[in-house]
Amino acid sequence: MGSYVPSTLKEQKEMLESIGLSSIDELFAHIPDELKLKSELNIPSGKSEMEVSRTMKDIASHSHIFGTIFRGAGAYSHYIPSIVKSVVSKEEFVTAYTPYQAEISQGILQSIFEYQTMICELTGMDVSNASVYDGATAAAEAVNMCCERSRQVVFCSEAAHPDTISVIKTYCWAAGHELVLVPHKDGKTDWDSIASQLDKKTSACVYVQSPNFFGQLEEVEKAAELIHSVGGKLICGCNPIALGALKTPAEQGADIAVGEGQPLGMPLSFGGPYLGFMAATSAMMRKLPGRIVGETTDVDGKRAFVLTLQAREQHIRREKASSNICSNQALCAMTASVYLAAMGPEGLRRAALICYQNAHTLAEKLCCIPGIQLKYTGTFFHEFVTEQADSDRILSALEKEGILGGYPLENGDILWCATEKNTTEEIDKVVNIIRKELM
């Protein structure tokens, strides 16, 4: 961490002398004296490295790390190749700051450009931004992209992740958009229920997540056909691992593809930091919020990278902007691109298929236990919901054995998840514990 060590007193003196000054006070002489702090800050004194290490270990000791996880609900336990951490931990990459000065930021700019390229390949879309804060923010920002003039009515699937719905609600409230929640039927969005509400003048967009919160694969193409018939846009929320085996959002008629990028090489980390990916058709390109890195040539004709499409509302007319996101999750985005490069198309596809197989094996074996059955009958990827009595008792029994079971839903159902990390032995252990508990 050599470059993060503060400058020495000797170096500070040399820098001051180079600009004709003799002290730090002289450097800040233009600041009114009444605004300057006259005493020490009211904060604890610094600790030694050993003391900091001891404090952090004490805090960490209060956390319960599960060796086996069968829970998803928006954050997923996938295997992360060791090369991912090895690359992104390099000192020169440890920043989330936007690389404005292209002439000294070619490495970071290229890493973001490669990330955008991979997100486009994954979603089938034409252009991607340099990521936003998380998947829920990406969905809400996409909604804002679609609202204009008289088109202010937003349709959002009730089967989407509750946190995503909550963020979309907040954005719609702040912008004055009307939000219509589309009910679900048997775990999937009931598109027939809104057919009569769609209007060519007021309908802006539809947001659908597939796989949805219950793990079900949605009828995305039907949603696209409905909203396009009135001139609106389709926003598709995606699981990036599932895209290794399923149709891309572009193939299903989406105008914008968004999602949570955490499964692409980021550990659970108690909830963050993650990143939200956004990609769109070329027709929507100039409405994408945040940063976009483009490819060009320098004065010598060599390949070079720059921030592109910069003269946008959030920079030049902030009060009239559709988005004020002016950052990017550079380190998280790079993590995703290193993960995708390490896995490759075939590796990602295999991971997706193993997730699918493990989830269906778990579902089949759980449903062999008397009193447990699947809640929904539709096709699912790697999450599913079961109905049973005593869900708290079941999850507590698993926890005692070091297993984090499925996510408990408010009605007593359980949302289970399996990934490529779950072995047959782990699945059998879960089933045996539950069977014994319910006997």
C-alpha positions as CSV (number, residue, x, y, z in Angstrom):
1,M,0.0,0.0,0.0
2,G,3.0,2.3,-0.6
3,S,1.2,4.9,-2.6
4,Y,-1.4,5.4,0.2
5,V,1.2,6.5,2.8
6,P,0.8,10.3,3.4
7,S,3.5,12.6,2.3
8,T,6.3,13.3,4.8
9,L,7.0,16.7,6.3
10,K,10.0,17.1,4.1
11,E,7.9,16.4,1.0
12,Q,5.3,18.9,2.1
13,K,7.9,21.6,2.6
14,E,9.3,20.9,-0.9
15,M,5.9,21.2,-2.5
16,L,5.1,24.4,-0.6
17,E,8.5,25.9,-1.7
18,S,7.9,25.0,-5.3
19,I,4.8,27.3,-5.3
20,G,6.5,30.0,-3.3
21,L,4.9,29.4,0.1
22,S,6.4,28.6,3.5
23,S,3.6,27.0,5.5
24,I,0.3,25.2,5.2
25,D,-1.4,28.2,6.9
26,E,-0.2,30.4,4.1
27,L,-1.6,27.9,1.6
28,F,-5.1,28.4,3.1
29,A,-4.7,32.1,3.9
30,H,-7.7,33.0,1.6
31,I,-10.1,31.2,3.9
32,P,-11.7,33.5,6.5
33,D,-10.2,33.1,9.9
34,E,-13.6,32.5,11.6
35,L,-14.2,29.4,9.5
36,K,-10.9,27.7,10.6
37,L,-10.9,25.1,13.3
38,K,-8.9,26.4,16.3
39,S,-8.7,23.1,18.2
40,E,-8.3,19.4,17.7
41,L,-11.2,17.4,16.3
42,N,-13.4,15.7,18.9
43,I,-12.6,12.2,17.8
44,P,-10.7,9.4,19.5
45,S,-6.9,9.2,19.0
46,G,-5.6,6.8,16.5
47,K,-4.8,3.1,17.3
48,S,-1.8,1.0,16.5
49,E,-2.0,-1.7,13.8
50,M,-2.2,-4.4,16.5
51,E,-5.0,-2.6,18.3
52,V,-7.0,-2.1,15.1
53,S,-6.5,-5.8,14.3
54,R,-7.7,-6.8,17.7
55,T,-10.8,-4.6,17.5
56,M,-11.8,-5.9,14.1
57,K,-11.4,-9.5,15.2
58,D,-13.6,-8.8,18.1
59,I,-16.3,-7.3,15.9
60,A,-16.0,-10.2,13.4
61,S,-16.4,-12.8,16.2
62,H,-20.0,-11.7,16.7
63,S,-20.8,-12.8,13.1
64,H,-22.1,-16.3,12.3
65,I,-20.6,-17.7,9.1
66,F,-22.5,-20.6,7.7
67,G,-20.6,-23.3,5.9
68,T,-23.6,-24.4,3.9
69,I,-26.2,-22.0,2.4
70,F,-29.5,-22.7,0.8
71,R,-30.8,-19.1,0.8
72,G,-30.8,-16.6,-2.0
73,A,-33.6,-13.9,-2.2
74,G,-31.4,-11.5,-4.0
75,A,-27.9,-12.3,-2.8
76,Y,-26.3,-15.6,-3.8
77,S,-23.5,-17.8,-2.7
78,H,-21.5,-18.8,-5.8
79,Y,-18.0,-20.1,-6.2
80,I,-15.5,-17.3,-7.0
81,P,-12.3,-18.4,-8.8
82,S,-9.2,-17.4,-6.8
83,I,-7.9,-15.4,-9.8
84,V,-10.7,-12.8,-9.3
85,K,-9.5,-11.6,-5.9
86,S,-5.9,-11.9,-7.0
87,V,-6.5,-9.4,-9.9
88,V,-8.9,-6.9,-8.3
89,S,-6.8,-6.7,-5.1
90,K,-4.0,-5.1,-7.0
91,E,-3.3,-1.6,-5.6
92,E,-3.7,0.2,-8.9
93,F,-7.3,-1.0,-9.2
94,V,-8.5,-0.2,-5.7
95,T,-10.6,2.9,-6.5
96,A,-14.3,3.6,-7.3
97,Y,-13.5,7.0,-8.6
98,T,-14.5,8.0,-12.1
99,P,-11.4,8.3,-14.4
100,Y,-11.9,11.8,-15.8
101,Q,-8.3,12.2,-17.0
102,A,-8.2,9.8,-19.9
103,E,-4.5,10.4,-20.6
104,I,-3.5,8.9,-17.2
105,S,-6.4,6.4,-16.8
106,Q,-6.2,4.1,-19.7
107,G,-6.0,0.9,-17.6
108,I,-9.2,1.7,-15.5
109,L,-11.0,3.0,-18.6
110,Q,-10.2,-0.2,-20.5
111,S,-11.4,-2.4,-17.6
112,I,-14.7,-0.6,-17.6
113,F,-15.0,-0.8,-21.4
114,E,-14.4,-4.6,-21.2
115,Y,-17.1,-4.8,-18.4
116,Q,-19.6,-2.9,-20.6
117,T,-18.8,-5.3,-23.5
118,M,-19.4,-8.4,-21.4
119,I,-22.7,-7.0,-20.1
120,C,-23.8,-6.4,-23.6
121,E,-22.8,-9.9,-24.6
122,L,-24.6,-11.3,-21.6
123,T,-27.9,-9.4,-22.2
124,G,-27.8,-9.1,-25.9
125,M,-28.2,-5.4,-25.7
126,D,-26.3,-2.7,-27.7
127,V,-24.9,-0.5,-25.0
128,S,-24.1,-0.7,-21.3
129,N,-23.2,1.9,-18.8
130,A,-20.4,1.7,-16.2
131,S,-22.8,0.3,-13.6
132,V,-24.8,1.9,-10.9
133,Y,-25.1,1.2,-7.1
134,D,-27.2,-2.0,-7.0
135,G,-29.8,-3.9,-8.9
136,A,-32.8,-2.1,-7.3
137,T,-31.3,1.3,-8.2
138,A,-30.7,0.1,-11.8
139,A,-34.4,-0.9,-12.1
140,A,-35.6,2.4,-10.7
141,E,-33.2,4.4,-13.0
142,A,-34.5,2.4,-16.0
143,V,-38.1,3.4,-15.1
144,N,-37.0,7.1,-15.2
145,M,-35.5,6.5,-18.6
146,C,-38.9,5.5,-20.0
147,C,-41.1,8.2,-18.6
148,E,-41.5,11.3,-20.7
149,R,-44.1,14.0,-21.5
150,S,-47.6,12.4,-21.0
151,R,-46.2,8.9,-20.5
152,Q,-46.1,8.8,-16.7
153,V,-47.7,5.4,-15.9
154,V,-45.4,2.7,-14.8
155,F,-46.4,-1.0,-14.5
156,C,-44.3,-3.1,-12.2
157,S,-44.7,-6.8,-11.5
158,E,-45.8,-7.7,-8.0
159,A,-43.6,-10.8,-8.3
160,A,-40.4,-8.8,-8.5
161,H,-38.0,-8.5,-5.5
162,P,-39.8,-6.5,-2.7
163,D,-36.7,-4.3,-2.3
164,T,-36.7,-3.5,-6.0
165,I,-40.4,-2.6,-5.9
166,S,-39.7,-0.4,-2.8
167,V,-37.0,1.6,-4.6
168,I,-39.2,1.9,-7.8
169,K,-42.0,3.2,-5.6
170,T,-39.7,5.9,-4.1
171,Y,-38.4,7.0,-7.5
172,C,-42.0,7.2,-8.9
173,W,-43.2,9.2,-5.8
174,A,-40.3,11.7,-6.2
175,A,-40.8,12.1,-9.9
176,G,-44.6,12.2,-9.9
177,H,-45.0,9.0,-11.9
178,E,-48.0,6.8,-11.3
179,L,-47.1,3.2,-10.3
180,V,-49.4,0.3,-11.0
181,L,-48.5,-3.0,-9.4
182,V,-49.4,-6.0,-11.6
183,P,-50.7,-8.9,-9.4
184,H,-49.2,-12.4,-9.7
185,K,-51.1,-15.6,-10.1
186,D,-49.6,-19.0,-9.3
187,G,-46.2,-17.3,-8.7
188,K,-46.1,-15.5,-12.1
189,T,-47.3,-12.1,-13.2
190,D,-50.9,-12.0,-14.4
191,W,-50.4,-9.9,-17.6
192,D,-54.1,-10.3,-18.6
193,S,-55.1,-8.3,-15.6
194,I,-53.6,-5.1,-17.0
195,A,-54.4,-5.5,-20.7
196,S,-57.4,-3.1,-20.4
197,Q,-55.3,-0.5,-18.5
198,L,-52.6,0.0,-21.1
199,D,-52.9,3.2,-23.0
200,K,-51.0,4.6,-26.0
201,K,-50.7,8.1,-24.5
202,T,-50.0,7.4,-20.8
203,S,-48.3,4.0,-20.5
204,A,-44.5,4.4,-20.1
205,C,-43.1,1.0,-19.3
206,V,-43.4,-2.4,-17.7
207,Y,-40.8,-3.8,-15.3
208,V,-40.7,-7.6,-15.0
209,Q,-38.1,-9.7,-13.2
210,S,-37.3,-13.2,-14.6
211,P,-36.6,-15.4,-12.7
212,N,-38.8,-13.5,-10.3
213,F,-38.6,-13.3,-6.5
214,F,-40.3,-16.7,-6.2
215,G,-37.8,-18.2,-8.7
216,Q,-40.3,-18.6,-11.5
217,L,-39.5,-17.9,-15.1
218,E,-41.8,-15.1,-16.4
219,E,-43.6,-14.7,-19.7
220,V,-41.3,-11.9,-20.7
221,E,-42.2,-12.1,-24.4
222,K,-45.9,-11.6,-23.6
223,A,-45.1,-8.6,-21.5
224,A,-43.0,-7.1,-24.3
225,E,-45.8,-7.7,-26.8
226,L,-48.4,-6.0,-24.5
227,I,-46.4,-2.9,-23.7
228,H,-45.0,-2.4,-27.2
229,S,-48.5,-2.5,-28.6
230,V,-49.1,0.9,-26.9
231,G,-45.6,2.3,-27.7
232,G,-44.2,1.7,-24.2
233,K,-40.9,0.1,-23.2
234,L,-40.1,-3.2,-21.5
235,I,-37.5,-3.3,-18.6
236,C,-36.3,-6.8,-17.8
237,G,-34.7,-7.6,-14.5
238,C,-32.2,-10.5,-14.9
239,N,-30.1,-12.9,-12.9
240,P,-26.7,-12.8,-14.6
241,I,-25.9,-16.4,-13.9
242,A,-29.2,-17.6,-15.3
243,L,-28.4,-15.7,-18.5
244,G,-25.6,-18.3,-19.1
245,A,-28.4,-20.8,-20.0
246,L,-31.6,-18.8,-20.7
247,K,-32.7,-16.5,-23.6
248,T,-31.2,-13.0,-23.4
249,P,-33.5,-10.1,-22.6
250,A,-32.9,-8.8,-26.1
251,E,-34.2,-12.1,-27.6
252,Q,-37.3,-11.7,-25.5
253,G,-38.0,-8.2,-26.7
254,A,-36.7,-6.0,-23.8
255,D,-35.7,-2.4,-24.4
256,I,-33.6,-2.2,-21.2
257,A,-32.0,-5.0,-19.2
258,V,-31.0,-4.5,-15.5
259,G,-30.0,-6.6,-12.6
260,E,-27.9,-7.2,-9.5
261,G,-24.3,-8.0,-10.5
262,Q,-23.4,-9.6,-7.1
263,P,-23.4,-13.2,-8.4
264,L,-20.6,-12.2,-10.8
265,G,-17.7,-12.7,-8.4
266,M,-18.7,-10.7,-5.4
267,P,-18.9,-12.4,-2.0
268,L,-22.1,-12.0,0.1
269,S,-20.2,-9.6,2.4
270,F,-23.2,-9.0,4.7
271,G,-25.0,-7.1,1.9
272,G,-22.4,-5.1,-0.1
273,P,-20.9,-3.4,-1.8
274,Y,-22.6,-4.8,-4.9
275,L,-23.3,-3.3,-8.3
276,G,-26.3,-2.8,-10.6
277,F,-25.8,-3.5,-14.3
278,M,-27.8,-1.6,-17.0
279,A,-27.8,-2.2,-20.7
280,A,-30.2,-0.9,-23.4
281,T,-30.9,-0.8,-27.1
282,S,-29.1,1.8,-29.2
283,A,-32.4,3.8,-29.3
284,M,-32.2,4.2,-25.5
285,M,-28.5,4.9,-25.4
286,R,-28.6,8.7,-24.7
287,K,-30.9,8.2,-21.8
288,L,-28.6,5.8,-19.9
289,P,-27.6,7.3,-16.5
290,G,-24.1,7.3,-15.1
291,R,-20.9,6.8,-17.1
292,I,-20.2,5.2,-20.4
293,V,-16.7,4.4,-21.6
294,G,-16.1,4.5,-25.3
295,E,-13.3,3.4,-27.7
296,T,-11.4,5.9,-29.9
297,T,-7.9,6.5,-31.3
298,D,-5.2,8.9,-29.9
299,V,-3.2,11.4,-31.9
300,D,-0.9,8.5,-33.0
301,G,-3.8,6.4,-34.3
302,K,-3.5,3.9,-31.4
303,R,-6.5,2.4,-29.7
304,A,-7.6,4.5,-26.7
305,F,-10.5,4.8,-24.2
306,V,-12.4,7.8,-23.0
307,L,-15.6,8.7,-21.1
308,T,-18.1,9.3,-23.9
309,L,-21.5,11.0,-24.3
310,Q,-20.6,13.4,-21.5
311,A,-22.7,16.4,-22.5
312,R,-25.8,15.0,-20.7
313,E,-28.4,16.5,-18.4
314,Q,-27.0,15.3,-15.1
315,H,-23.8,17.3,-15.9
316,I,-25.0,20.5,-17.6
317,R,-28.5,21.0,-16.3
318,R,-28.7,19.1,-13.0
319,E,-32.0,20.6,-11.9
320,K,-33.7,19.3,-15.1
321,A,-31.9,15.9,-15.2
322,S,-33.7,12.6,-15.3
323,S,-30.9,11.2,-13.3
324,N,-28.3,12.6,-11.0
325,I,-26.1,9.5,-10.7
326,C,-22.6,10.7,-11.6
327,S,-20.5,7.8,-10.4
328,N,-19.7,4.2,-11.2
329,Q,-18.9,1.1,-9.2
330,A,-15.5,0.7,-10.9
331,L,-14.0,-1.9,-8.5
332,C,-17.2,-4.0,-8.4
333,A,-17.6,-3.7,-12.2
334,M,-14.0,-4.9,-12.6
335,T,-14.7,-7.8,-10.3
336,A,-17.6,-8.8,-12.5
337,S,-15.5,-8.6,-15.7
338,V,-12.6,-10.6,-14.2
339,Y,-15.1,-13.2,-13.1
340,L,-16.8,-13.4,-16.5
341,A,-13.4,-13.6,-18.2
342,A,-12.3,-16.4,-15.9
343,M,-15.5,-18.4,-16.4
344,G,-15.9,-17.8,-20.1
345,P,-19.2,-18.5,-21.9
346,E,-19.0,-22.3,-21.4
347,G,-18.1,-22.0,-17.7
348,L,-21.0,-19.6,-17.1
349,R,-23.3,-22.0,-18.9
350,R,-22.1,-24.9,-16.8
351,A,-22.5,-23.0,-13.6
352,A,-26.1,-22.1,-14.6
353,L,-27.0,-25.7,-15.5
354,I,-25.5,-27.0,-12.2
355,C,-27.6,-24.4,-10.3
356,Y,-30.7,-25.5,-12.1
357,Q,-30.0,-29.2,-11.5
358,N,-29.2,-28.8,-7.8
359,A,-32.3,-26.7,-7.2
360,H,-34.5,-29.3,-8.9
361,T,-32.9,-32.1,-7.0
362,L,-33.4,-30.3,-3.7
363,A,-37.1,-29.5,-4.6
364,E,-37.8,-33.1,-5.5
365,K,-36.2,-34.6,-2.4
366,L,-37.9,-32.0,-0.1
367,C,-41.3,-32.8,-1.6
368,C,-40.8,-36.5,-0.7
369,I,-41.2,-35.5,2.9
370,P,-44.8,-35.7,4.1
371,G,-46.3,-32.3,4.6
372,I,-44.0,-30.4,2.2
373,Q,-45.0,-29.4,-1.3
374,L,-44.1,-26.9,-4.0
375,K,-46.1,-23.7,-3.8
376,Y,-46.0,-23.0,-7.5
377,T,-46.2,-25.3,-10.5
378,G,-44.3,-23.2,-13.1
379,T,-40.7,-23.5,-14.4
380,F,-38.1,-22.3,-12.0
381,F,-34.3,-21.7,-12.3
382,H,-32.5,-22.1,-8.9
383,E,-35.1,-20.8,-6.4
384,F,-38.5,-22.2,-5.5
385,V,-41.1,-21.9,-2.7
386,T,-42.4,-24.7,-0.5
387,E,-45.4,-24.9,1.7
388,Q,-45.1,-26.6,5.1
389,A,-46.0,-26.3,8.7
390,D,-43.5,-25.2,11.4
391,S,-41.1,-23.4,9.0
392,D,-39.4,-21.7,12.0
393,R,-38.7,-25.1,13.6
394,I,-37.3,-26.4,10.3
395,L,-34.9,-23.5,9.8
396,S,-33.8,-23.5,13.5
397,A,-33.0,-27.2,13.2
398,L,-30.9,-26.5,10.1
399,E,-29.1,-23.6,11.8
400,K,-28.1,-25.8,14.7
401,E,-26.2,-28.0,12.2
402,G,-24.5,-25.0,10.6
403,I,-26.8,-24.8,7.6
404,L,-28.5,-21.5,6.5
405,G,-31.9,-22.7,5.2
406,G,-34.3,-21.0,2.9
407,Y,-35.7,-17.5,3.3
408,P,-38.8,-17.4,5.5
409,L,-41.7,-15.6,3.8
410,E,-44.4,-13.8,5.8
411,N,-47.1,-16.4,5.2
412,G,-45.0,-19.3,6.6
413,D,-43.7,-20.5,3.2
414,I,-39.9,-20.9,2.6
415,L,-38.0,-19.6,-0.5
416,W,-35.2,-22.1,-1.1
417,C,-32.1,-21.6,-3.3
418,A,-29.4,-23.9,-4.6
419,T,-26.2,-23.0,-6.5
420,E,-23.3,-24.8,-8.0
421,K,-21.6,-24.8,-4.5
422,N,-24.2,-27.1,-3.0
423,T,-23.2,-30.8,-3.1
424,T,-25.5,-33.9,-3.2
425,E,-24.3,-34.7,0.3
426,E,-25.4,-31.3,1.6
427,I,-28.8,-31.6,-0.1
428,D,-29.3,-35.1,1.5
429,K,-28.2,-33.7,4.9
430,V,-30.8,-31.0,4.7
431,V,-33.5,-33.4,3.7
432,N,-32.6,-35.9,6.5
433,I,-32.6,-33.1,9.2
434,I,-36.0,-31.8,8.1
435,R,-37.5,-35.3,7.9
436,K,-36.3,-36.1,11.4
437,E,-37.6,-32.8,12.7
438,L,-41.1,-33.3,11.3
439,M,-41.4,-37.0,12.3
